[in-house]
Amino acid sequence: MRGSRSEELRNKSETVDMMDGMEYAAVAIILCRNRLVIEKRSSTRNDPWSGQFSLPGGHYAKGDKILRETAIRETLEETGIDLKKNSEYQGHFGPFTPQNRKNLEVYAYVFEIPEPQQLRSSEESEYLLWVELSELLLSEGNYGRSFKIKNGIIWGLTERIIERFLELYDLNPE
């Protein structure tokens, strides 16, 4: 996975100046042998991203010292992967703001694991899957820019985060 800019991201400060009235979240890009973890979110009434493909992650909790801890905690809850024990932290980037939540900033944290692990879905996920980076085919369509994968379409915020990741690590499959 070693991209030419990974050192630049690793040295970036992890301090986020959290402002009143704003919400913060973190997602994990979990890499193993040119694959990353994607989740199909469960369809629920109160989730604005219900039924969409996403990266493991969630909202910052007061017990999290930094947003990287949010990504680690949420990944364990949603996938069963313990990034504290079994990963090499590569760096982070962001923020990203969803179109439907202008008061939310999302940061992406990149982790590499040496061996693929069994994924364990939570009630937040319909299912989880490992997606080959070469399978991420960028296109334009009804959802704007999106990645078509065997299981469906990755669009919106998740598409923007993955596209930026591929650019930063010089892994763009186009």
C-alpha positions in Angstrom: 0.0 0.0 0.0 2.9 2.3 0.5 2.0 5.4 -1.5 4.3 8.4 -2.1 2.3 10.7 0.2 1.8 8.5 3.2 4.7 10.1 5.2 3.1 13.5 4.7 -0.2 12.3 6.2 1.5 10.5 9.1 3.2 13.7 10.2 0.0 15.8 10.1 -1.3 17.0 13.5 -4.2 15.0 14.9 -5.5 18.0 16.9 -8.9 19.1 15.7 -10.1 22.4 17.1 -13.7 21.4 17.9 -16.1 24.3 17.7 -19.4 24.8 19.5 -22.4 23.9 17.2 -20.4 21.5 15.1 -20.4 17.7 15.2 -17.4 15.5 14.4 -17.0 12.0 13.2 -14.2 9.7 12.1 -14.1 6.8 9.6 -11.4 4.1 9.1 -9.9 3.1 5.9 -8.8 -0.5 6.7 -6.4 -1.9 4.1 -5.0 -5.3 3.6 -3.3 -6.5 0.5 -4.9 -3.9 -1.8 -8.3 -4.4 -0.4 -10.4 -2.2 2.0 -13.4 -2.8 4.2 -16.8 -1.4 3.1 -20.0 -1.8 5.0 -23.5 -1.8 3.7 -25.4 0.1 6.3 -28.6 -1.3 7.8 -31.9 0.3 6.6 -33.2 2.2 9.5 -35.6 5.2 9.8 -33.3 7.5 11.9 -30.1 7.1 9.8 -29.7 9.7 7.1 -27.3 7.3 5.3 -29.5 4.2 5.7 -28.9 1.4 3.2 -25.8 3.1 1.7 -22.2 1.8 1.4 -19.8 3.4 3.9 -16.5 3.1 5.7 -16.6 1.9 9.3 -16.9 4.9 11.7 -19.1 7.2 13.6 -19.5 10.2 15.8 -17.0 11.5 18.3 -17.8 10.6 21.9 -16.6 12.6 24.9 -14.5 9.6 26.1 -12.4 9.7 22.9 -9.3 11.8 23.4 -8.8 12.3 19.7 -10.7 11.4 16.6 -8.4 8.5 15.7 -9.8 6.9 18.9 -13.3 7.4 17.5 -12.3 5.5 14.3 -10.7 2.7 16.3 -13.7 2.4 18.7 -16.3 2.4 15.9 -14.3 0.0 13.8 -14.3 -2.5 16.6 -18.0 -2.1 17.2 -19.0 -2.3 13.6 -16.5 -4.9 12.2 -14.9 -6.8 15.1 -11.4 -5.6 13.9 -9.3 -4.3 16.8 -7.1 -1.7 15.3 -5.3 -1.1 18.6 -3.8 -4.6 18.4 -3.5 -5.5 14.8 -2.7 -2.5 12.6 -0.2 0.0 11.5 -1.5 3.6 11.5 -0.7 5.3 8.2 -2.1 8.8 8.7 -5.3 10.8 8.3 -6.9 13.4 6.1 -10.0 15.6 6.0 -12.4 17.2 6.9 -15.3 16.2 4.7 -18.8 17.6 5.1 -21.9 15.6 4.0 -24.3 17.5 1.8 -27.2 16.7 4.2 -25.3 17.7 7.4 -23.5 21.0 7.0 -22.6 21.1 10.7 -20.7 17.8 10.6 -17.0 17.3 9.9 -15.7 13.8 9.0 -12.0 12.8 9.1 -10.6 9.7 7.6 -7.9 7.6 9.4 -5.9 5.0 7.4 -4.8 1.7 9.0 -3.1 -1.2 7.4 -3.4 -4.8 8.7 -1.1 -7.6 7.7 -3.7 -10.4 7.2 -7.3 -10.3 6.2 -9.6 -10.8 9.2 -13.1 -12.2 9.5 -15.5 -9.4 9.4 -18.3 -9.4 12.0 -21.4 -7.2 11.3 -23.1 -5.2 14.0 -26.8 -4.2 14.0 -25.6 -1.0 12.2 -24.4 -3.0 9.2 -26.4 -5.2 6.8 -23.1 -6.7 5.8 -19.4 -6.0 5.5 -17.0 -6.9 2.6 -13.5 -6.6 1.5 -13.3 -4.7 -1.8 -10.3 -4.9 -4.1 -8.9 -1.4 -4.9 -8.9 -2.5 -8.6 -12.6 -3.1 -8.3 -13.3 0.6 -7.6 -14.4 2.0 -10.9 -15.1 5.7 -10.9 -18.1 6.8 -13.0 -20.6 9.6 -13.4 -24.3 8.8 -13.1 -27.5 9.4 -11.2 -25.6 9.7 -8.0 -22.9 12.1 -9.4 -19.4 10.7 -9.1 -19.5 7.2 -7.8 -17.7 3.9 -7.6 -19.4 0.9 -9.0 -18.6 -2.3 -7.2 -20.1 -5.8 -7.6 -22.5 -5.2 -4.7 -23.7 -1.8 -5.8 -22.7 1.9 -5.9 -20.5 3.9 -3.4 -21.5 7.5 -3.7 -21.7 10.8 -1.7 -19.4 11.3 1.2 -17.9 7.9 1.1 -17.1 8.2 -2.6 -15.4 11.6 -1.9 -13.3 10.1 0.9 -12.2 7.1 -1.1 -11.4 9.1 -4.1 -9.2 11.5 -2.1 -7.5 8.5 -0.4 -6.7 7.0 -3.8 -5.2 10.4 -4.9 -3.1 10.8 -1.7 -1.6 7.4 -1.9 -1.2 7.4 -5.7 -3.5 4.4 -5.9 -6.1 5.8 -8.3 -7.2 2.9 -10.5 -8.3 5.1 -13.4 
